[in-house]
Structure formats: structure tokens, C-alpha cells
Amino acid sequence: MSNKRYKNPYVFSAACVGMLIFGIVMISLGSILPEVTAKFHLDEAKVGSLSTLLPFGILVGSLVFGPSVDWLSYKSILIVGTLFTLLGIEGLVFSKMTVVLQLSVFSVGLGGGILNGTTNALVSEISEENHGANLSLLGVFFGVGALGTPVILGTLKGWYSFETIFALLGVLMVLPILFFMIIRFPASAKTATLPIKEGLKMARDPMLLLFGLILFFQSGIEGLTNNWTTTYLESIKEIESSTALFILSSFVGAITVTRILLSKILRVYNPLKVMVIGLVIAIWGCLMIRSGTSCSILIAGMAAIGVGISAGFPVILGNIGQLYTHLSATAFSIVITIALIGNVVANYLMGQVSQYQSTIVLPYLMMGAMFLMLILLYTTNKKYHTKIN
């Protein structure tokens, strides 16, 4: 990278802006779903189908971004991802028909999936070393977007409608697009066509599949925590809804703060060992929410889970960035897609099991996934050091 024509601070800032937008995307639909439901007079079935379009869009975006980046460029795909997000958000505001609303939600998810994958691949590309530390710092901006959106919406809803707020948000997304247009980005693989054949070959790489499987369980844990914790606390611990949401926010807050610290820690200590220690802390957190009764213990338990799993994506994606330098974006696309499938599978499994055993099984499923991750990390560590040396 000695003759690079781009400037790392500008490129890293662009990636952080993209990740911030993705954080907003992930929380946006849930934040305005009651208003959207009332505006379109949606029944429960339509609300359910609408909610599935966002993760489906993210899954499609995660699948296509890698080959697209390796074929075209980081700049063009970042702009495309932001445009899809912008159009989707404006569609949520101005749509009059349910079908347009559905396409808008899918577009928001598609743009978010593209931005998430592209920003991670981009930071890995510009990191000559300390991939995991830099990716951890990038992840902080997801937390800022995810935590900040409900606060801003809650503050402004007293004065403005959700349509006005989101229309302004869409307009503001023009600014990142302009920023992406004027700065230089590192060159991608620039393949002659979409590297589908090469991607299929990479998808059979045992090392890459091991990394993907680790993130399969990592994403599953995150999905279970985000989607089922409040139900678990309300039904099993008999906690009020507002208090349960506050306890859940300690999980997101802990991940965000820990990733700031990890941006320093991962430069000094072995990333895979840091991840193992984190999983032990997360298991301890699961035991706390299983046996705890007071709010303080439950908050501490949720925070411990957040601290414990915060290293997962930065460490694994950092290792991938070091190993797969030729078609790195395609490699990222494969493992992030596997991770998202894990999220879907975990939530489906929890939904099926909870029908017979109630949500009391939540901490056990999470701990089971964590133990499987520890086994996979042991196997991966030996293979990784053999391959990198």
C-alpha cells in the first residue's frame, strides 16, 4: 500500500458514516412500526410480513455486496447502498399503498445490508495491521446509530410527525453520498465480471466456513438477546415492560463501550484469546439473568453478555481480512450471509421451543451457542495459525 492514492482518515470516516446509517436502519422500523401500523390499518399478519422484509433485505444486501465490490468499486457500492436506504426511508414517509410500503422496507434492509458489509470490508482493506481493533472501532458507530435513533425519535415526536422526521433523515443522507463521491477509496479486485464462480469456490473453503459458523452462532446470540430478552424478563422475571427495555439497553450500551476499549486491547493481546475470555464472561452473564431476581443483577447480567460477545465480529472479520486479501469483499459477503442465517435460525428455533417450554429456555439456548463457539474457536485457532504461517 506504499503508493496508495487515498487517505486512511477520510476512508475510515466514510466507513464510520456508512456503519452509522446501518445502525439507524436496524432500529428504524421498530421505532415507527406503531405509527406505520395505524396509518395503513395493518392487521397482525401484515405487520409480521412487514417485519420480515427488513431482515430479508439485509440478507440479500449482505449476499450481493461482496461480489459487487470486487467487480466494481468500494465508492460505487457505498453510494448504491446509501441510495437504497434513502429511497426506502422516503418511501416509508410518502407511500400511499401497502405494496410501496413493503418495497420501501425491503429497500431499507437492502441498503443496510450493503452498507454493513461494504464498510467492514473497507476498514479491513485499509488496515495494514490490527484489523480486529479497527473493525471494533467501526462497530462503535453501529451502536451510536442504534442507540441514538430511539432517543432522537422520542425527543422529536412531541413536536413533529414521524413522516417529517424521516423525510428530513432521508434528505440528510444526501450528505454522505456527496462525501463518498469526493474522496478516493482503495481499489478493489476489479474482476472482469461478477466473481460468482470464484465466490462459489471460496464458499467451500473449510477455513472460511469455520469462521462463518462461529459468526452463525454469534449472530444467533445477538438475535436472541435483542428479540427475546424483554419477553423473557416480563414473563419469567415479572419485570415491567419499560424496565425490561431499560435492562435490554444495557446490553447494547455494553457492546458499544466495550468495542471502544477493544480498539486498544486488540492491538496488544491475541484477538482469539480475547474472544475466548469474552465468551466466558458472557456465559457468566447468562447465569446471572437465569438466577437473578433484582434489576441490578439483571442489568449486570445483560451488560456482561454485551461485554462478552462484543469481540466476535471484529475479531473474526479481522482474521478473514488478513487471510483472504484477493477477493476480500466476497469472503466478507459469504461469512456475513452465514451469520445472518444464524440469526434467523436462532429466532425460529426459540419461537418453536418457547411454545412448549416458555421463554425460560432463553439463557440455556444462549449458553449452548456460546459453548459451541468455544469449541469452534479451539479448532479454528490451530487451523488459522497453520494457514497464516
ABEGO torsion letter per residue (X at the ends): XAABABBAAAAAAAAAAAAAAAAAAAAAAAAAAAAAAAAAGBBAAAAAAAAAAAAAAAAAAAAAAAAAAAABBAAAAAAAAAAAAAAAAAAAAABABAAAAAAAAAAAAAAAAAAAAAAAAAAAAABABGAAAAAAAAAAAAAAAAAAAAAAAAAAAAABBAAAAAAAAAAAAAAAAAAAAABBBBBBAGBABBBAAAAAAAAABAAAAAAAAAAAAAAAAAAAAAAAAAAAAAAAAGBBAAAAAAAAAAAAAAAAAAAAAAAAAAAABBAAAAAAAAAAAAAAAAAAAAABABAAAAAAAAAAAAAAAAAAAAAAAAAAAAABAABAAAAAAAAAAAAAAAAAAAAAAAAAAAAAAEAAAAAAAAAAAAAAAAAAAAAAAAAAAAAAX
